[in-house]
C-alpha cells in the first residue's frame, strides 16, 4: 500500500488531468447523443486504490444509398410523322436516400440522364392483297370465260384500311371475243326419185341437201350440195305367167319396152340434174362475187377494187 500511495503522490497531477479528460469526453458524448446535460460534469471521486471504468461508446448503423431512374416527360415516337409504334423515353436518376454512416453509395450519380426505348399505341397496318393471273379460257372462241382469285397476304390490324375484296374472291370475265367459233357443215341425203321399178329390182335416187354451210374453219360435209346417190329398190321378183301363152309374151315384151323407156328417162334425168347442179353452183359463185365487190350492171362488166 505504501508503494501505491507513493506512486499516487508522485504522479498526482498527471492522474488528475487524465480523470478530467475522461469526464469531459463522457459529457460531450451524452450532449450530442441524448440532448441533455444530465451528468455533463458529473465526476466520481477518484479511487485511490482502483482505476476509473468508462462506459463503451454506441455507433449508429450504416445506411445504403437508394435511387432510381424516373421518366422525364412522355414517350416520343421515333418517326416524327407518326404518333405510334416504337419511341424514345428520357429518364433522370434521382436519389431518395443518400448513403450514411459508411453505407454503400448509389451506382449512378444524381441527375444523370439516359434514353431508353418505349412503345406507344400500335400503328395501323393496312390490308395487303392482290389478284393472281387469269386462268385458261373455257372456250377457244367467242363465249368463253376465265377467272382469277384475290388472295390476302396480310390482314388489316389496329384499324388499318381493309382490302377491296375478301380473301378468295373470284373475278370472272369474257375471253377470246375476237375469235369466231368454227361452225361445222350440216347436211344429209333426202329422197329425190321414187324407185324406177315396182318389182324385179329398180333404182332409187337421193339428193344431198346442205342446211348449214361450214364456217370459220368448221368441218365440211361429206358431200356437196345436190350430189346424187343411187341405190337398189323393190328387189322382189315380178309375178310370172303360164309358159307358151300369147299373153305372157305380150306382157313380157311390153314390160321390157316400159323398162327401157324408164331407164332412158332416168339416164336423161341424171344428165339434166348434173347440168342443173353445175348451173346452180355457177349462180352461187356469181352471187358471192356480187356481194363482195362493186358490181356495175349497166355495161354488164365486173369491176374489182
VENMO-V164553 format. One line per field, one symbol per residue. ss: DSSP state (H for helix, E for strand, C for the rest). phi: phi as a letter, one per 30 degrees, with the letter a starting at -180 (. if undefined). A space follows every 10 residues. Layout:
# VENMO-V164553
ss = ???
phi = ???
This chain:
# VENMO-V164553
ss = CHHHHHHHHH CHHHHHHHHH HHHHHHHHHH HHHHCCCCCC CCCCCCCCCC CCCCCCCCCC CCECCEEEEE EEEEEEECCC CCCCCEEEEE EEEEEEECCE CCCCCCCCCC CCEEEEEEEC CCCCECCEEE ECCCCCCCCC CCCEEEEEEE EEEECCECCC CCCCCCCCCE EEEEECCCCC CCECCEEEEE EEECCCCCCC CEEEEEEEEE EECCECCCCC CCCCCCCEEE EEECCCCCCC CCCCCHHHHH HHHHHHHHHH HHHHHHHHHH HHHHHHHHHH HHHHHHHHHH HHCCEECCCC EECCC
phi = .ddddddddd cddddddddd dddddddded ddcbhbcdid cdbcddddcb ddccdddccd ddbddbaadb dcicdcddcd dbbaidbbcd bbdbccbddb hidddddbde idcacbdbbc deddcddbaa ddddddddbd bejdbbbbcc bccbddbhid ddddbddidc cbbdbhdccd ddcddbaadb ebbdddbdai jcbccbcdcc cbddbhiddd ddbdeidcbc bdahdddddc bedicddddd dddddddddd dddddddddd dddddddddd dddddddddd dcbdccddch bcccc
